[in-house]
Amino acid sequence: MKMNFIKKIGLFGTAAILFTSCRGDLMDLDPYDSIGSGNMWTSENLADMGVTGIYNVLRSDNVAGDLHKFDSYGVSADYRDGNYSLLRGNATTSDSQFSNYWRIHYEGVSRANDAIANLPNAPLDESKRNRLIAESKFLRAYFYYKLNMMYKGVPLYLEPTELEGFTKGRDTEEAVWNQVIQDLTDAINTADLPDKYAAGSGDYGRVTKGAAYALRGKAYMWMENWAAAEADFRRVGELGYSLFQGGYKELFKEANEQCDEMIFSLQCIDLSGYGNNFTFRYGSRVSYGSCWNTYLASTDFVDTYECADGKPFNWNDYIPGYNEMAPAARSVYFFRDGLTDDEKTTLAAAGADMSRYLDSGNEARILAAYANRDPRLALTIITPYSQYLGSTNSVDYTYTLRWPYRGSDTAEPFDLRTDTNNRFYYLFRKFVAEGSSEIPNREYSPLDIPIIRYADVVLSLAECLNEQGRTDEAITYVNMVRQRAGAALLNSNQYTQVTGQDNMRERIRNERRWEFAGEGVNFFDEMRWRTWHESKMFDGAGLKQIWGEMQSSYSWGGDYLYNWAIPRTEIQMNTNLEQNDGWID
């Protein structure tokens, strides 16, 4: 088990603080002790618990604990149950997504405000007091950052407030960004806030100057202050953060979760309520503990991965005429070798063009379409006829993703069994446990969840440079990430030639999509770029089987979706709140 800080979160979380809340109906985060705010800061131990209570909000739904949900809003994943109103174009102001997101982030703000107001009088030595105040200001900035990204202007509360005092109208989007920047600047200017913590430190996981610079740079990007963002991102590297060079796959293993690439991450331990459930939601029935593939890798997204030499992927290059075929007909290319006569009859009835089936060589033909692609594809996603080391009853077996499924978990042919065995979908490999030794329980992996890592900083720096017209400099930083991934470098061949600022902008955006697939990053990118319509909600988008057969389609409601609805319940309780344009209460 991890030491000190994360143990404190685990231990204190079950005896956490009853803070003054901004709404009486806020969701419970923990079974709180009844420690009133006035008594919370009367000893060093209680002050530690108070600040730990702010960190504890990070693990909640809609903050960092369920980032895979936001990935399914973004381009790289799909939710297999297919019932997200935001993706159906029928979301309303009473949608629980809006109200839950609002409430939990304001819970974090409320806890941070309580700490910032009371820590100056807490019985602490000056150095520790300064550090805890800086951490609290960072966390308040983070919660307001998350709120402002989605609602574009929210009420700013900077002091502890009783329930009846929450009557402010919305501050402007610019005012909120300025407050985020002010809080982060205060943290950066605190001499007692460390630049970074070394791996193994008892304080690893706490806020650092590196995290504050990175988050401030991201806030500046929302304001399109590219020069200020550039300066902040450069400082992060100067503080000792760097890209992990041990391999993209290994970056997401517990052994490397405290490497120099991880700037700010949600600390996880193998205890119920304090672990990472990405494995559970991304895994399969042959993952240790029998997991659920609740979130699936998007079929449309998989097709965006380039060839290894940077050439855009095109199915027709591998299977002539593929793109022109009906999706059900081209399912034939994904069938296993040696189908039985009964299987052939059933699959033909489902629409497969069996005239194109190869009894021997069907698997090899489709495997060629996934070979020699950007290496991150194979390291992020389980593609047809690739292998996965799973476990059944603590015995490890190597499974293969085949279609149609046959067999047994513990005997040949060891087909990879899923929670959706009547459909053929891409599955995530990233964050999913291999074998029986990586996690102690399927629902709470000890693997930390990255919130900000250095690859984000590097690609953000590239974006800032390109937006300032310094495209040649931007290429250098994108190539740092591509080199680590093993992809062809920009300007290294005919396919990777950068032809100008616009072309580079799209290359940076794609690079971020591939680099952060499955991490809950790309949805917020699409919202900032205002590309969500074209990247996720384009005509014909939806949850699809691997060959493109639609299972659940998406529908674009309108550009008003770029500004989330102020929750109806909040407007009912505070009539000074005004709704965003396009939403009808």
WOGIMO-V258032 format. One record per backbone hydrogen bond with DSSP energy under -1.0 kcal/mol. CO is the residue of the C=O (numbers start at 1). NH is the residue of the N-H. Records with the same first field share a line. If there is no record, write none. Layout:
CO=NH + NH
This chain:
3=6
4=8
5=9
6=10
7=11
8=12
9=13
12=15
16=33
17=19
23=26
30=32
33=35
36=39
39=42
43=47
44=48
45=49
46=50
47=51
48=52
49=53
51=55
52=56
54=57
55=58
56=59
57=60
58=64
60=63 + 65
66=69
67=71
68=72
70=74
71=77
76=298
78=296
79=82
85=88 + 90
87=555
92=95
93=568
95=99
96=100
97=101
98=102
99=103
100=104
101=105
102=106
103=107
104=108
105=109
106=110
107=111
108=112
109=113
110=114
111=115
112=116
113=117
114=118
115=119
118=121
119=122
122=124
125=129
126=130
127=131
128=132
129=133
130=134
131=135
132=136
133=137
134=138
135=139
136=140
137=141
138=142
139=143
140=144
141=145
142=146
143=147
144=148
145=149
147=151
148=152
150=564
154=171
162=165
163=166
165=167
172=176
173=177
174=178
175=179
176=180
177=181
178=182
179=183
180=184
181=185
182=186
183=187
184=188
185=189
187=190
190=193
194=209
195=210
198=201
201=204
202=5
203=206
208=212
209=213
210=214
211=215
212=216
213=217
214=218
215=219
216=220
217=221
218=222
219=223
220=225
221=224
224=226
225=229
226=230
227=231
228=232
229=233
230=234
231=235
232=236
233=237
234=238
235=239
236=241
237=240
247=251
249=252
250=253
253=256
254=257
256=259
259=262
261=454
264=451 + 452
266=449
269=271
271=274
274=269
276=445
277=281
278=282
279=283
280=292
281=295
284=287 + 291
286=391
287=290
292=294
294=80
296=78
298=302
299=303
301=304
302=305
306=374
307=310
308=488
311=307
314=317
315=318 + 319
319=322
322=325
326=330
329=332 + 353
330=333
331=334
332=335
340=344
341=345
342=346
343=347
344=348
345=349
346=350
347=352
348=351
352=354
353=356
354=357
359=338
361=365
362=366
363=367
364=368
366=369
367=370
372=308
374=377
375=379
376=380
377=381
380=429 + 430
382=427
383=386
386=401
388=399
389=435
390=397
392=395
395=392
397=390
399=388
400=402 + 416
401=385
403=336
411=414
414=400
420=423
424=546
427=382
429=432
445=276
449=266
452=263 + 264
453=456 + 457
454=458
455=459
456=460
457=461
458=462
459=463
460=464
461=465
462=466
463=467
465=470
466=469
470=474
471=475
473=477
474=478
475=479
477=481
478=482
479=483
480=484
481=485
482=486 + 487
489=492
496=491
500=504
501=505
502=506
503=507
504=508
505=509
506=510
507=511
508=512
509=513
510=514
511=515
512=516
516=519
521=525
522=526
523=527
524=528
525=529
526=530 + 531
531=535
532=536 + 537
538=541
541=554
543=551 + 552
545=548
549=545
552=543
558=561
559=562
560=563
567=571
568=572
569=573
570=574
574=577
580=583
